[in-house]
């Protein structure tokens, strides 16, 4: 009977997703300090976050260590984030977010996922292991202009992850929102970058995307 009950609990656990263990909305001046997150009940293929923020300005994370099967942070409309001395597998920023700075942080096993993110993403003395500095979520179909700055960072690459910036699939056509119709790729500034490659890698890209680009799609920006 105990074994059957445990099997039912495991089955129930496996179906859960969409969790927000900590949910913060419509706030300013939010700080996280000396926090360790050991997981959430979401699965790797089903969304859910340990911490979710919506419409928040001025976020500071100091020594936040977190790992969750889907991701630690899931953010919408979050502006001016500052991460320092942290170790995370995800700090997503979607839906009109702006400006992020990360100093002496480690990002691992997933990429920094964004959509309609403006301003500047700055990484200084950061390490990426099986992770990209930028992954634009294609399903949002929002390729707005922003800047990426890398200073004294390192990236470990393999055959499944061989680019610094992943732009997703860019042939979805025009976005219905007028301010999101044009498509731009980020400007990039690199000042000190160490790339560690695994055996068997044939090429490394600054940008990568999935599929083919239709000839009538115009990509703006990029310097």
GIGI-V330060 format. One record per backbone hydrogen bond with DSSP energy under -0.5 kcal/mol. NH is the residue of the N-H (numbers start at 0). CO is the residue of the C=O. E is the energy in kcal/mol with one decimal. If there is no record, write none. Layout:
BEGIN
((NH;CO;E) (NH;CO;E))
END
This chain:
BEGIN
((4;0;-2.2) (5;1;-2.3) (6;2;-2.1) (7;3;-2.0) (8;4;-2.1) (9;5;-2.3) (10;6;-2.3) (11;7;-2.4) (12;8;-2.5) (13;9;-2.1) (14;10;-0.8) (14;11;-0.7) (15;11;-0.5) (15;12;-1.2) (17;46;-4.3) (20;48;-1.3) (21;49;-1.7) (23;51;-2.8) (25;53;-2.3) (26;54;-1.0) (28;56;-2.4) (29;57;-2.0) (31;59;-3.0) (33;61;-2.3) (34;62;-1.1) (36;64;-3.2) (37;35;-0.5) (45;42;-1.4) (48;18;-3.1) (49;70;-0.9) (49;71;-0.6) (50;71;-2.9) (51;21;-3.1) (52;73;-1.6) (53;23;-2.3) (54;75;-2.3) (55;76;-1.0) (56;26;-1.8) (57;78;-2.3) (58;79;-2.0) (59;29;-2.5) (60;81;-2.9) (61;31;-2.8) (62;60;-0.5) (62;83;-2.4) (64;34;-3.0) (64;62;-0.6) (65;63;-0.5) (65;86;-3.0) (66;36;-1.3) (70;47;-0.5) (72;89;-1.6) (73;50;-2.2) (74;91;-0.8) (75;52;-2.4) (76;93;-3.0) (78;55;-2.2) (78;76;-0.5) (79;97;-3.0) (79;98;-0.5) (80;98;-2.0) (81;58;-2.5) (82;100;-3.0) (83;60;-2.7) (84;102;-2.0) (86;63;-2.3) (87;105;-2.3) (88;65;-0.5) (91;72;-2.0) (92;112;-2.3) (93;74;-2.4) (95;115;-1.0) (97;77;-1.5) (98;117;-1.8) (99;119;-2.5) (100;80;-2.4) (101;121;-2.7) (102;82;-2.8) (103;123;-2.8) (105;85;-2.6) (106;126;-2.9) (107;87;-1.7) (108;128;-2.1) (111;131;-1.8) (112;110;-1.1) (113;134;-2.2) (114;92;-1.3) (115;141;-1.0) (117;96;-2.7) (117;115;-0.5) (120;146;-2.9) (121;99;-3.0) (121;119;-0.6) (122;148;-2.7) (123;101;-2.6) (124;150;-2.6) (126;104;-2.5) (127;153;-2.3) (128;106;-2.6) (129;127;-0.5) (129;155;-1.0) (132;163;-0.6) (133;163;-1.2) (134;111;-2.3) (135;165;-2.9) (136;113;-2.9) (136;134;-0.5) (137;135;-0.7) (139;136;-1.1) (140;136;-0.5) (140;137;-1.1) (141;136;-0.5) (143;141;-0.6) (146;118;-2.2) (147;186;-2.7) (148;120;-2.9) (149;188;-2.7) (150;122;-2.4) (151;190;-1.6) (151;191;-0.7) (152;191;-1.7) (153;125;-2.1) (154;193;-2.5) (155;127;-2.8) (156;154;-0.6) (156;195;-3.3) (157;160;-1.5) (160;157;-1.4) (163;204;-1.6) (164;205;-2.1) (165;133;-2.1) (166;164;-0.5) (166;207;-3.2) (169;167;-0.6) (179;176;-1.6) (180;177;-1.1) (182;217;-0.6) (183;142;-3.2) (184;219;-2.0) (186;145;-1.9) (188;147;-2.6) (190;149;-3.0) (193;152;-2.6) (194;192;-0.5) (195;154;-3.1) (195;193;-0.6) (196;194;-0.6) (197;156;-1.4) (200;197;-1.3) (204;161;-2.7) (207;164;-1.5) (209;167;-2.3) (213;211;-0.6) (216;213;-1.8) (218;216;-0.5) (219;182;-3.4) (219;217;-0.6) (221;184;-1.1))
END
